[in-house]
Amino acid sequence: MRSVLPSTLVVSVLASLAAGHGQVHKIITHNPVATYVAADAYGAADPNSPIRKINEVGPATPFTGPNITCGPGGNVPVSKVAPVVAGSEVTFDWNPWNSVHQGPLMTYVARCPNGCSTFKGDTGNVWVKIAEDGCMFPLGDQVI
């Protein structure tokens, strides 16, 4: 029996209070095989991507406020989902914003129980941190 994560997965990238800048620019699911690309902070949101658009690449402050969910003005629900079979590999590919702004990277995901097109994720304990790592962008893109 296959267990499939409900097709209600949305991705958020949270900037830390450290000076690190960057964003997940690509998600690759391996079962089923698919690649989703994000718009950059200055482009239009991609309706075919489950990655929420980030409007600012700076730190989201205050860390405990509503801006921590996708940054200032970035908490806009998306309708696209990334179905993934439970236990399969998912790659979150980060790209650098600026090589002089290094710091920790944190990747969070959330389940959207009633659909992602209305899910904001700004209340309750809905986000799950799946990765935290340091980065040294002069070494090139890093995959978490």
C-alpha positions, 0 to 999 in steps of 0.5 A: 500500500502506498502512503501519499502525503496529501496534495496539500503541501506548501513551502515557506522559507524563513529568513533568520535574524542573522544576515543570511540572504537567499531563497529556495529557488527550486524543489525537486520531488523524486516520487513522483518526479517533478521540478518546481521553480520559484519566482525571485523576490522581484518577479511575479509569483509563479502559479505553477509553483508550490513555493510562496513568493518572497517579497523581500530578501532581508530578515523577517522581523520581529522573529515572533511576528506574522512576517516570519511566515514568508516575509513582509507581504509574502504571506499569500496563499498558493494553489499549487501543491507538490504531491510526494509519496511518504518516505521519498526524497525531496530536494530544496535547492537554495540559491544565493542572494549575495555572497557577502550575506551569509548565515543560517538557512532554515526550511519549513513545510506545512500541511494545508488541511483544507487546501493551500489556496486559502492557507496562510499558516500565520496562526498555530503550530503548523510549520515543521522545520525540516532542515537548518544549515549554515551556508557559504555561498561563495562555494556555489549553490547548496542543496539541503 
